[in-house]
Amino acid sequence: MRADAVFAVVVVAIALSPVLVGCHERVAALQVDPNGPVEIVIPEHGAYTGAFMDFGDEEDDVTLETIEDFETMVGKHQAIIASSSYWGEQRFPADNLNVIWRHGSLPLVFWSPWDKPYEEDRGPGKFNLNEIIAGTWDAYIDKWADAARGFGHPLIVVFGVEMNGTWFPWSGSYYGGAEWDREHNNWKGPETFRTAYRHVVDRVRARGATNVKWMFHTNNYPYPYETWNCAAAYYPGSDYVDWLGLSVYGQQFKDEPNPDIPSLVDWPYEEMCRLDSKKPIMIAEWATGEFPHSTEGGGLGKTGWIKEGLKLFRTRYPRIKAAVYWHERWQNADGSYSNLRLNSSVESLDAYREGVANPDWLGDLILRALPKSK
């Protein structure tokens, strides 16, 4: 595996769109120093492959060994590697991101305003959105932004992932939900979130962290499934977003069905496309569990679901430019396991290896050199 500080990438050598390159255009393949100023090119054809690799309960135990073992298992280098940075830690994950970048991958960071203990389905704590808006945590945001600028390499940051579900404390359901906000002509819960989102992005940008690209990342379907809780109400505006992200999970618990990919993606994909006509879309989390009765009631088994995802993401949805598999396993309160890992069975792993081997799944980043600042 490539653990070097310098890795080979492709760069556009002529002036094209700032983030888009196509094979049919006149480009030159050159060697680029990834330690210099660079940006990530969004491919016109194909999509980046990536993963979260079960980096522990706090999702931040990133090691080179874990990355290399995963890539050996799936047979492909990962262009994007995801991990988390919880506000309760009060620090920028510089060590983790350096491991990822030096390996030749793009860090995807879930920057979550979450306080210890990191438990789902409980209301806001000290990092609540109103306190963020009021400036209570500006010093921390500025410190994090300064460290991100000092990191100096590209990274994608998600603030407040899956805000349209009730499981995280930054959910709009905790901030007035469907109560109407006449001043902003929006529902109060989503409006509070997008005001906080804008506040955070504005402060990070003000510190000069231009290497940070921002992703607006929702669950594929809102919960509760009501108009006020849909993505459009939360969207902070295209000036604040570089990527549009979706979580797409199949069966996570033994009593759930395992719907096919079109039923999980078609409508959410169209919803994302309506938010902005040009932004690239990432399946920022996707996975399903290994359960003995997944096919009952017309659902797909894990093997078929993985095959379908790797095929349809790249053929049915042209604006999907990356997909990050959530490779994790956990034990539930009843003693059962939810095993979303790709190697939960030989068949599941083989399905992923075969699917991701398609050359349209890009395991290597395409970089473009930027002018050096004076």
N, C-alpha and C positions, 0 to 999 in steps of 0.2 A: 504493500500500500504506500501511497505517496504521503510521506510525513515531512517533506522538505519545506523550507521557508519560501522557496521559489518554485512555481509550477508553470507548465506551458499552457497558454490560452490563445484564443483567436481574437484578433482585434480588427475593427473596421479601420481602414486606412484612408478613406475618403469621407467627405462630409455628406452624411445621410441624415435621416431622422435621428434625434438624440438618443433614442433607446431601442430602435428597431433595425434589424438587418435581415435581408433575404438572400437566399442562395443565388437567385437569378440576377442580383445586382453586382456591379463591378466592385469587388472587395479584394483585399490582399490579406493573406494569412501571415501574421508576424508573431514574433515572440514579444511578450509584454512583461515587464517587471510588475508583479502584483503588489509589491511594496511601495510602488510609486502611486500617484493619483490615478485612479481608474474608476470606471462605472460598469455596472452589469448591463449587458445587452439583452434585450428581450427578443427571443428568436421568432422570426416570422413563421418558420416551419418547425414543428416539434415542440416539446415542452421539457422543462427541467424536472428531474426526479429528485426526491428528497425524503427525509425520514426524521422522526423523533425516535430515539433508540432506548427508551426506558431508562432515562437518566435519574432514576430515584424518585421518591415521593415529592420532593420539591422541584423536580424536573430540571435540576441544574448541576447534577453530578457528571459533568462532561469529561470523558477521558479519551485519549487517542486509541487506547486498546479497545474500548467499546465500539468506536467508530470503525476501526479496521476489522474487528470481528464481524460486525454487521455487514460490511461491504464484501468481505470474503464469503459470507453466507449467501448473499443475494447475487453475487457475481457482477456487481457494478458499483463504480464510484458514485457518491451522492453529491449532486450539485448544491443542494440545500440541506442544512442540518438545523433542526429546531431545538430550542431549549427555553427555559423560563427565567425571568428576573422579577421576583415578588417584591413589592414595596416594603414588606416586613423585614427584608434583609438589609435595606438601606445601603445598598452598594451596587456599583456597576460590575457586571460579570466579565471583567477584562480577561482573566485567565481562560475562561471557557471560550470566549470569542477568538482569542489568539490561537487556541488549539484548532478551532474549526477553520479559520482563515488560512493558517499555515498548512493545513491539510488540503487546501485547494477547494474549499466549499464556502458557500455564502451563509452567514449566520441569520437565522430567523428567530427573533426574540419576542416572547410573549411577556410584555411589561405590564404586570397586573397589580392594581391598587388593592392588595390583599394583605390582611394582617394575620399574624399567628393567633391561634392554630389555623392552618390552611384547611378549613372544612367547608364543604359546599352546603347549600341550602340554609344559610344563616344570613341575617341582614347586615347592613353596612357597619363597619367598625371605624377606627380613627382615620382611615384613608377614604372616608366617604366623599362622594362627588361634590357635595356642597362645600366641604372644607377645601377641596382642591381648587374649586372655582374662587373661593374667598382668598386664596393665596397662602393658606396655612403651610403647604408643602412645597412652596416655591424654592426654598433653599435646597431641598433634596432634588427636585427636578433639575435645577441648575447644575448641581454637582454631578448628577447622572449624565446630563448633556455634555458637560465639560469632559468627562471621561470618555463619552462616545466620540467626541471630536478628537480627543487624544488617541483613541484607538485607530482612527485614520483610514479605515477600510470600509467598504460598503457593508451595510447590514439593513435588514428589514425589521421594523419594529411594529408590533401590534399593541395598541393601548386598549385595554378592556375587552378582551376577546369574548365573543358570544354574549353580548349584552342583551340580546333579545330572548334569552332564556332566564329562568328564575334561579338557577343554581349558583350564580356568582353574585357577590354583594354589590356590584356595580350595575346590576340589572335595572332597567327602567321601571320594573314593577315595584321597586322599593322607593321610588322617588316621585310618586304621584300617578304612575301608570297612565291610565286613560283620562285623567283629569285634564281639562282643556286649559291651555295657556294662551290667553287672548293676545298678550303682548307679542308673543313670538309666533302666533298662528300655528301652534303645534301642540301635541300632547305633552303634558308636563314631564312624565318619566323620560321619554326619548330626548326631549329638549334639554333636560339636565345633563344627560350623558354627552350629547354632542357639544354642549357648552364646555364641559370639562375636557373633552377630547381636544377641542380647539385651543383651550388654555394651555394644555400640555404641549401640543405641537408648536404653538407660538413661542413658548419659552425655550424649547429645545432649539428651534431655528434661530432665536435671538442670540444664543450662545455660539452660533457658527457651526453647528453639527450638520453640515450639508451632506455628509456621507450617510445619514439616516434617511431611508425611504420608509414611508408609512403605509400600513395596510389596515383597511377597514374590514373587520373580520366578524361575520355573523354566523350563527347556527343556520343550517340550511332552511329549516322551518322554525318560525317563532313559537315560543311556548310561554304564555298561552297563545294559541293561534287566533289572534285578533288583529284588526286593522291597525290599531294604535301601536302594536308591537312589531310591525313589519320594518324591514330595513330602511325604507325611504324616510321614515320618521326620525331615525337615528343618524342618518348620513350627514356628516359634517360639511360636505361640499367638496367638489373635485380639487379645489386649491389645497385641501388638507389630506389628500389621498393619492398614493402612487400605485397601489395594488388594491384589488377587491378580493376578499377572501371568504371561503366557505368551509364549514365543518360538515362532513358527510359521513355519518356512521350508520352501519347496518345494525346487526343484533349485538347488543352489549350485555344483555342479561338473558338467562335461560328461558324466561317466560315471554320474551319479545319475539315478534316476527323478524324476518330478514328480507326486507323489500329489495327489488332490483334497482339497479343504478338509475335508469330513467325516472322512476317514481321518486327517487331521492334528489335528483339533480335538475330535471327539466325546468320545473317552475322556479326554483331558487336561482338557477343560471339566468333565466329570463329576467328575474327581478334585479340581479346584479347588473345585467346589461342595460337596463333602463336607468340605473343610477348615473351611468356615464357611458358614452358610446365608444370610448377608446381605451379605457384603462384595462390592463391585463388582469385576468382572473386566476387565482390560485386555489386549488383544493388544498387548503392549508392544514387540514386534518382529515384523514379518511382511514377507516378500518372497520373490521367486523370480527366478531368472536367465533370461536370453534365450539359449536354445540351439536349434540347428536341428533336433534330434531329440527334443525334449521329449515329443512325442505318441507316440513308440514305446513299445510295451508297455502301452498304455492310459492313459498319463499325459496331463496337460493341457498345452497350450502356455501361454506366459506370459499372453497376452491373456485366454484363458478362465479361467485361475487367478485373475487379478485381479478379473475380473467376478464369479466365484463367491464370492471372499472378501468383497467389498464388499456383496454381497447377503446371504450367509448369516450373517456376523457380526451383522447387525442384525435378521435375521428368525428364525434357527434357535436362537440362543443369547441368551435374554432378559437374562442378567446381564452381558453384555459392554457396557460403557459407554464404551469408548474403543479405538481401534486406531491404532497408530503404525507407519507404513511405513518400512522401513529402505532408504533411497535411497543406495546405495553401489555402487562398482565397484572391483575390484582385479585385479592380475595374479598368476597362479599360478606356481609354480616351473617348470612345463613350458612357460611362455610363453603359455598360454591366459588368457582373461579370464573372470572371473565378474562379469557385468554385471547387478546387481540394480536399477539405476536405472530409474525409471519411464519415462524417455525413451530406453530402449534400442532402441525401435522406435516408429514412429508409431502402430502398432496398440495397443501396450501403453499408451502415454500416453493415447490416446483412450479406452481401456477404463477407466482410472482416472478420467479427467475425467468421463466419463459416470456412472460409479458413485458417485463422491463428490459429484456434484451433487444426489443425492437429499436432500431436506430433512431426512431422519432422520440424516444425517451433519452434525453440528453443528461449524461452523468457529469459532464465537464462544463464549467462556466465559460461563457463567452464574455470577454472583457474588452473595453475600449479605453485607451489611454486618454487622460484628461491633461490639459495644459497645466504645467506646474505654476502654483501661485507664487507671486513675487514676495 
